[in-house]
């Protein structure tokens, strides 16, 4: 029996989006268990064509490995989330969960549910130490100076306080962890 009822939005406490970290490769299991507990969650997935010796198959992988999003009133549901097996933590600062702006989650949803192709992309900011992972400069380490469709890669010689800059394709640069 499905009943719709109207409620006063001002009377209900506001729920926010939060990021939840999971054990490696447990995102789908955690999402299912959260739904069973009536906790709204969003696990962005992407289709990947996997190739085996005898066949090819489209497989769905998490867009952000190790993460999914929940939309809850945290003070009411925090313990319910943390009790789910394979949940590692709720992303926050000093043990306090921090909400994610709804616009950011809505933007990810909009892209994932569109027909446009998309791929994960490294989160890089100016000043990050990076390594070139492909091409003639593979293995070189330096600093990311700026991003304009291409990365400006700075190679420094510290002892003589000199540097060289070049542009490289964004897919050829990886942040050094």
N, C-alpha and C positions, 0 to 999 in steps of 0.2 A: 504494500500500500504506500503510494508515493504522495505525500501531502506537501503542498507549498504553503508557507506561511510568511506573512510580511512581518518584518521586525524593524525597529527603530535603529538605524546604523549608529546613532550617537549613544545609544544605551549599551551596545555591545563593545567590549574591549577590542582594540585594534590588533590585528595580527600582522606580523612582519615576516619577510623572507630572511632565512639564515642558511649558511652553508654548513653542511655536515660532512665530516671526513669519514671514510670507511676503510676497512682492511682492503688490501690489494685485491682487485677483481671481485669484490663483493657488492658493487654498487646496485646491481639489479635485484639481488636478494634483499638488501636493506630497503630498497624502494618498495618492494612487495610487502615486506613486514610492516613498514610505516603505513601503507595504505590499509592493511588489515587492522591497524590500531586507529584508523580514521584520521590519520595525520596527512594533510595535503602535502605532496612532494612533487618535485619536478626533477627528472633525470634526463638531461639532454643527451640524445644518442646520435651517432652518425653511422651511415652505411659504409662499409668497407668491403671491397671484393677480395675475398681470401682465396688463395690458389693452393691446391694440393696437387699431388702427382696425377690423380685421376679425375679431378673435377674442380670447378670454381663455384663459390657460393657467396652470396651477399650476407654479411654478418654485421650486427649492430654492436658498436663499441661506445662507451661513454665519451662524450666530447671532452670532458674534464676528468681524466682518470683519478679515482679516489675521492670524488666529490659528488654530492647531489644537494638539492635545495629543498627546504621545508618552509611552509607558510603557516606559522603558529603564533599563539600568544605564549611567548617563551616561559614566562613565570608559571604558567599552568601545565605546560607539556614537556619541559626540559628533561625531567626524570624519565618520562615515557620514551623519549628519543634515545637517551643514553642507555636505557635498558635493552635496546634492540641489539641482539648479537651482531657482531661485525661493525658496529658504529664505534669509531675511534674517538671522535670528539665533535664538538660544535665550535666552529671557527669564531674566535674572539680575541680579546686582549686580557691578560692576567686572569684567566678563568671566567671572564664575563663575555657571553655571546654578543657579537656585534651584528646588527641587522644589515642586510644588503639593500641598497635602494631598489624599490620595486621597478623603477624604470629600467634598470640594468637586467633584471631577471626577465621582464617583459620583452626587452630587446632580444635577448637570447632565444626566448620562446618564439618570437615572431620570425627570426631567421631559421630556426630549426624546423618550424612547421611550414615554411615557405618551400617553393620548388627550386630555389636557388642553390647551386652547389656551395659547400662551405667546408673548411678544414680548420683544425686547431692551429693556432698561431702563437709563437712565443711571446710572452709578455716581457718586453724590453723597454727600458727607459734610458734616457741620456745619462751617461756616466757608468752604465753597467760594464763590467769586465766580460768580454765575449771571446769566443774562439770560432774560427772559420772551420766549418765541417766538410766542405766540398770545394772542389776546384783546385786551381793552381796554387792557392794560398792555404790549402788545407793544413790545419794544425797551428796556424799562427794565432797568437793571443794578443788582444789589445783592448781598447776602450771604444764603446759606441758613442759617437759624438752627436749625431742627429739622425732623424728618420724623415725621409721625404719620398716614400715609395721605394727607396733604396737606403741602405745604411751607409753611413760614413764611418769607416773603420780607421782607428788611429793606432799606429804601431809606434811604440816609444822606445828610445834608447836612453834609459834613465841616467847612466853614468855621464853622458855628454849633454844631457838635457835637450835632446832633439827628438823630433817626431815626424812621421810621414803619414799622410792621410790618403785613403783611396775609397772608392765606392764599391760595394759588393752587393750581390742580390740578397734580399732579406731571407730567403729560404736557405742561404748558405751560412748563416750566423746563428750561434747558439750561446745562450748565457752560461757562463762558468759558474758552477754550483760550489 
